[in-house]
Amino acid sequence: MSDDPEIQRSVRRTVGIAALRRIRRIVDTENARDARDSRWARRLAIAFVLAALLVLAWMLTA
């Protein structure tokens, strides 16, 4: 590797930018997974509440 400080600075900058972009992709993937899991949790909670209401209504009418 060259001892030229300008080249070393450019290499460090390029490697740093590449690392930040990779981290950004990882974070975006995690955020998308969290959003998907949140949607599924909300849907399941609504389904359970509706099921409980239906059972309660059935018990009150029977």
Rosetta silent file (secondary structure, phi, psi, omega in degrees, C-alpha in Angstrom):
SEQUENCE: MSDDPEIQRSVRRTVGIAALRRIRRIVDTENARDARDSRWARRLAIAFVLAALLVLAWMLTA
SCORE:     score description
SCORE:     0.000 S_00000001
   1 L     0.000  148.024 -177.183    0.000    0.000    0.000 S_00000001
   2 L   -72.385  149.538  176.921    1.183    3.474   -0.739 S_00000001
   3 L   -89.423    2.999 -179.308    2.545    5.704    2.007 S_00000001
   4 L   -68.282  120.167 -177.675    0.874    8.721    0.420 S_00000001
   5 H   -61.547  -32.111  179.931   -1.439   10.251    3.076 S_00000001
   6 H   -66.290  -40.971  178.409   -3.893   11.450    0.427 S_00000001
   7 H   -67.455  -43.786  179.286   -4.345    7.927   -0.926 S_00000001
   8 H   -61.595  -41.084  178.725   -4.695    6.484    2.577 S_00000001
   9 H   -63.860  -41.622  179.168   -7.306    9.122    3.449 S_00000001
  10 H   -65.304  -40.528  179.011   -9.231    8.337    0.250 S_00000001
  11 H   -65.072  -46.152  179.134   -9.116    4.612    0.944 S_00000001
  12 H   -60.582  -40.291  179.937  -10.314    5.091    4.526 S_00000001
  13 H   -64.452  -45.076 -179.789  -13.119    7.340    3.308 S_00000001
  14 H   -63.835  -44.026  178.934  -14.222    4.829    0.658 S_00000001
  15 H   -65.424  -40.321  178.731  -14.122    1.936    3.120 S_00000001
  16 H   -63.632  -43.101  178.784  -16.017    3.984    5.707 S_00000001
  17 H   -63.976  -41.428  178.794  -18.742    4.942    3.235 S_00000001
  18 H   -62.736  -40.925  179.640  -19.101    1.297    2.158 S_00000001
  19 H   -65.675  -42.059  178.958  -19.393    0.208    5.798 S_00000001
  20 H   -64.254  -39.137  177.953  -22.027    2.859    6.530 S_00000001
  21 H   -64.936  -39.210  178.487  -24.052    1.793    3.490 S_00000001
  22 H   -65.678  -43.121  177.466  -23.921   -1.830    4.617 S_00000001
  23 H   -61.707  -40.393  179.348  -25.042   -0.874    8.121 S_00000001
  24 H   -61.873  -40.773  177.479  -27.875    1.193    6.606 S_00000001
  25 H   -64.089  -40.659  178.816  -29.083   -1.847    4.625 S_00000001
  26 H   -63.666  -45.080 -179.711  -29.004   -3.973    7.775 S_00000001
  27 H   -64.139  -41.884  178.282  -30.948   -1.353    9.736 S_00000001
  28 H   -62.270  -39.632  177.212  -33.520   -0.989    6.944 S_00000001
  29 H   -63.090  -44.827  178.708  -34.020   -4.755    6.904 S_00000001
  30 H   -62.309  -42.712  179.657  -34.509   -4.813   10.683 S_00000001
  31 H   -64.347  -39.578  177.879  -36.991   -1.922   10.522 S_00000001
  32 H   -65.316  -40.850  178.474  -38.981   -3.646    7.785 S_00000001
  33 H   -64.677  -42.269  178.247  -39.070   -6.864    9.822 S_00000001
  34 H   -62.960  -41.219  179.157  -40.208   -4.964   12.922 S_00000001
  35 H   -64.871  -42.196  178.375  -42.972   -3.233   10.956 S_00000001
  36 H   -63.009  -44.885  179.360  -44.144   -6.553    9.512 S_00000001
  37 H   -63.321  -37.767  178.838  -44.162   -8.183   12.945 S_00000001
  38 H   -64.214  -41.931  178.027  -46.090   -5.233   14.365 S_00000001
  39 H   -62.485  -43.091  179.157  -48.758   -5.546   11.671 S_00000001
  40 H   -65.058  -39.705  179.238  -49.144   -9.264   12.374 S_00000001
  41 H   -63.816  -41.431  178.380  -49.381   -8.652   16.129 S_00000001
  42 H   -63.362  -44.094  179.555  -52.095   -6.024   15.575 S_00000001
  43 H   -62.548  -42.827  178.903  -54.051   -8.378   13.300 S_00000001
  44 H   -65.177  -40.705  179.242  -53.832  -11.215   15.816 S_00000001
  45 H   -62.884  -42.794  178.230  -54.940   -8.957   18.665 S_00000001
  46 H   -63.519  -41.677  179.424  -57.972   -7.804   16.665 S_00000001
  47 H   -62.259  -43.947  179.610  -58.820  -11.417   15.806 S_00000001
  48 H   -65.375  -40.359  178.404  -58.627  -12.460   19.471 S_00000001
  49 H   -63.923  -44.855  177.723  -60.768   -9.526   20.594 S_00000001
  50 H   -61.952  -41.701  178.304  -63.393  -10.312   17.953 S_00000001
  51 H   -63.036  -42.119  179.063  -63.385  -13.980   18.936 S_00000001
  52 H   -64.515  -40.418  177.925  -63.810  -13.056   22.592 S_00000001
  53 H   -65.028  -40.352  177.593  -66.690  -10.710   21.746 S_00000001
  54 H   -64.127  -42.276  177.773  -68.382  -13.404   19.669 S_00000001
  55 H   -64.349  -42.044  178.864  -68.044  -15.926   22.496 S_00000001
  56 H   -63.770  -43.648  178.929  -69.380  -13.386   24.980 S_00000001
  57 H   -64.536  -39.264  179.300  -72.331  -12.533   22.729 S_00000001
  58 H   -65.784  -40.240 -179.481  -73.057  -16.230   22.221 S_00000001
  59 H   -68.407  -35.759 -179.140  -72.945  -16.854   25.989 S_00000001
  60 H   -73.483  -30.587 -179.723  -75.297  -13.961   26.698 S_00000001
  61 H   -86.367  -18.519 -176.801  -77.867  -15.086   24.117 S_00000001
  62 L   -86.478    0.000    0.000  -77.793  -18.770   25.064 S_00000001
